[in-house]
Amino acid sequence: MWWWCSGDYISGSDARDLFWLMHSLPELRVLEVRMMSRSVDLFAAAFKARAAPPGLFVLAGVQELVVSNCAAFLAAHCPGLRRLVLREGDACAVEVYPPLAARLAPLHPGLRGAGGVNAALTHFEAAASWTESEVCFLVATFPGLTHVALRTESFCYRASLGTIVAILSGLRCLAVLRLAKIARLDMGYVRVWKRGIFEYKTEAARKALWVENERSRVEAENAVARMVFGEMGGLRECWVGEKRVARRLGEGAMEMGLRWVWERRRKEEVEEKGDLSELALYVQYKAERAAVVRRTEVCM
C-alpha cells in the first residue's frame, strides 16, 4: 500500500480514518508513506484523542515500512516490522536530517518509554549524517540486523569509517553492508579526471588518466573491504556505492587468509538532456573510462 499525505487534511479525524482503512486490509504487509512535516500535527492530535479504540494505531501485520523522514515515527506502530527504509523528503519539503533517534521517537503517548528495541528487524536503510551516536543507536535499537545501508547526502560520514565499522561489529548477524561511494569514504581518493580531462586531447592520453584513476580507486576500495571484512567475521557482502560490491570468499579459501572478490558494474546510460555536444563528449569519456574498470578480481 502506498500512502501520500500532502497535508491537505483538516483535523486529526482524517489521520484516524487512514488507520481504519489499513485495518480493513488484513493482508497488508508492505506500507509506503510519504508526508510533509506539516502533517505531523494531525497525527499528534489523533493520538491524543480519547475516541480512538485500543489497538487502532497498531499495525501488527506490516512487515516492511518505507517512509519519509517526518513519518519515521510510524515504525513504532509496527511491532512485526522486518524491513525499515527511511527515504529523503521530496524537493518541495527539503529538510536537514535530525538525529536518527529523534526521527524514530514514538509520537503516540502510549508508545513512549517502551525502550524502542526491536530485535526482529533485519533490514535497515536510511540517509543520515551518521555520527558516532547515531551508529550506536542503530546497533542498540536493532540488534538483529542482517542488512544495513548507511546512505548520506553530505560529502562524507560524520564519524570515521573505522569508528563506524567498530560499532557495527556489534551486530553479530550482519551479512550485507552498503556504504557510500568511495569518494565519500576516503578523502585521499580524488577523481582527478573530472578536473583535468579537458586538457587531454588524445584518447591515449586520456586512457593513462583513466588507468591511474582506476588504480587509485581500487586501492582505496580494497582498504575499505580489508577493514570491514577483518572486523566483521560474519559479513558476506560489502557494497561501496551502488555499482561495486566485494564478496567474501567461502570457507574453503580461508586457509589462504582473508580474501574477497569484487564485482564492478557498468553505470546506466546517461539521460539524454542538456547540450547535445556536451552529451556526446560525456558519453565518449564515459565509455573510455568504463573500458579500464576492473570488472572482477580476487583480493586479500
N, C-alpha and C positions, 0 to 999 in steps of 0.2 A: 504494500500500500504506500502510495506517495502522497504526502500531505504538505500543502503550501499555505503558510499563514502570512498574509500580506499586511495584516494589521487593521484591516477594514471591518473590525468587529466592534460592537457597541457595549458589551458587558461580559462579565465572567460566565454568564449562562451559555454563551457561544462556545467557550472552551469546554464546559461540561458536556455540551452536545457532541463535541468531537470525541470525547471519551466514550459516550454512549454509543456512538457509531462504531467505534473499534470493538466494543464488547459485543456488537451484533455480528462480528466476523470471527467466529470461533476458530477458524483455521489460519488466522493472521499470524505469520511468523516473521515477516520482514517489513520493517517500517522505516520510511524515509521522511524526515521532517525538515522543511526549510521555513524559517521565520525571521522577521526583523526584531530587533531589540525592543521596539515599541509594543510588541505583542506580549512581552513577558508579564506586564502588569495584569493582563486579562487572566492569565493562568494563576497568578498570585491571588487575585480576587476569587477565582473559582475554588482554589484550595482552602481558602479561609471560610467559605460559605458553609453553613451548617445543614443546608438542604440536601447535600450530596450523600447518598447511602454509602456505607462502609464497602470498601473494595472497588469503588467506581474508578479510582485513579490508579489502580494496579493493573498492569498489562502483563499478566502471567505467561501468556503464550508467545510473546515476542522474543525471538532469539537473536535477531540481527537488527541493529539500530544505526541508521545513518542520519546524522543531524548537523545543522549549522551550529556554530559556537554558542549562540544565545539560547539554543534549545537543548544543550547538553544536559541540563538538569533532568530531562526525561529518562536518562539512564537509570536513575534511582527508582523509577516506576516499573522497571522490567526485571524482576528477580531471576528470571530464567535466561538472561542475556548471555550469549556466547560470543558475539562479534559486535564491536563498537567502533564506529568511524565518525570522527569529528571533522566536518568539512569547513572550509573558509566561507565567509559570507559572500553574498553577491556584490557586484561592483557598486550597487546603489546603497549598500549598507556596510562599507568597509570599516572594520573595527580593529583596534590594537588588541592583540591577544592578551586576555587576562591570564593569570596563573592557572595551570591545569586544575588544581584543587578547587579554585573558585568557580570554574566553568562547570564542574561536575557536582558542586554542592547541591543538595536537595533543596527545592523551592517549597515543597509541601511541608508544613509544620510537623506533621506526623511522621515524616521520614527522616527528620534530623536527629542526630545523636545515635544513629544505628551502627556507627563505626565505619560504614562505607566499604568494607572489604567484600570483594566478590571473587571468590576462588574459582567460580565456574567459568568466568570469561577467559576465552582462549585467544581471541584475535583483537588487537587494538591498533588503531591508526589515527594519528592526529598531527596537525601542524601546530607548532609551539615554539617558544624561544629555547626550550629545553635547557633550563637552568639545572643545577645540581639538585635543588629541592624538588623540581618537577619530576625528574627521573626517579628520585627516591620515593615520591608519592606514587608514581606509577607502579613500582615494584611492590610497595607495601599494600596498595589497594587491590591489585590484580595479580596475586602470586602464582596463578595457574596459567599465565600466558604462554602460548606456544609460538605465536606470530606477532611481531611488533614492527610497526612502521613509524619512524621518527621523522616527520616531514618538517620543513621550515621554509618560510618565505624570506627570511633575513639572510644575510650573507653567510653566516655560519651559526653553529650551535653556541649558546652562551657558555655552557660547560665544555671543558676539553673532551675530546673523544676518549682519551684514556680514562677520565673520570666516569664518563657515561658507560663505557664498557665494563668497568669495575663494578658499578652499581647493578647493571643489567645481569651480571653473572649470578646475582642472587635469584634470578628466575631459572630454577632448575629444569623446567620443561621447555625452555625456549629453543625452538628449532629453526626458525626463519627470522632474520633481522634485516630490515630495509632502512638504509641510511641515505643521507643526501648525496648528491653527486660529488665527485672528488674535489672539484673546485671550491666546495663549501666545507670540506673536511680538512684539507691540507693546504695551509696558507703558503707553503713552499712551492706548490704546483701552480704555475701560471700559464694560461693558454696564450702564449706569446703570439701565435699566429693571428689572433684577432686584431692585434695592433700593427703587425709588420707585414701582413700578407700582401698588401698592395705594392710593396716595394720589390716583390719578387716577380719578375716579368716572364720567366720561363717555367714550364712545367717541371723541369729537372730541379730548378732551384726551390720551387715550392715543395717538391717531394722531400727534399732534405729537411725542410722545415716541418712537414708532416711527420716524418720519421722521428725526429728529435722530440716533437710534441708527444707522440705516442709512447716513446721510451720513458719520458718523464712521467706521463700519466700512469703507465703500467707499474712503474716503480712505486709511485705514491699509493696506488690501489693495493699492491701487494703488501705494503707496510700496514695498511688498514686490515686486510684479511689476516695477516700474521698475528696482529694484536687480538682481533676478535676471536679467531679460532683457538688461539693459545689460551685465552682467558675463559672461554665458554666451551667446555668439553662436549656438551650435547648439541651444539649448534650445527645444523646441516647446511644452511644457505646464508650467505651474506650478500645482499644487494647493495651496490654503490651507484645510486641513481636508478633510473628506470630501465636501463638497457644493459647493465653489466652485473653479472652475478657470479660469485665464487661458491663452488660446492665442495664440501669436504669429501675427500676420497674415503672409501669404505674401510672396514676394519682390517681387511687383508693387506692394506697398504700402510697400516700404522707402524709396522715393524721398520719401515724406512723413514719414520719420523712424520711430523705434521705435514700433510700435503693437501692441496686443493686444486681444482680445475676451474678455469674461467670460461664463461660463455659471454661473448660480447655481441650484441645485436645491432643491426643497422637501423639508424633512425628513420622515421617515417618521412615520406616525401614532403618537401616544403609546401606550404599553402601558396596558391597562385594569387598573390595580391601585391600591390605596390608596383614600382617601376619595373618593366619587363626586362630591361637591360641589366639592372641590378639583380633581378631574379635569376636570369640566365647565368650571370657570373657566380652567384651564390651556389647554384646547382652544380656548376663546374667544380668549384672549390670543394664542395661537399663530397662529390664523387672522388676527387683526388685524395682527399683526406681519408675517406672510408676505405680506400684501396690499401692503406698501410695498417689498418686496425688489426691487431692480433685477435682473431676471432675466438680461438681456444688455445689454451696452454696449461700444462701442469706445473704448479709452483710449490715451493716449500720455504 
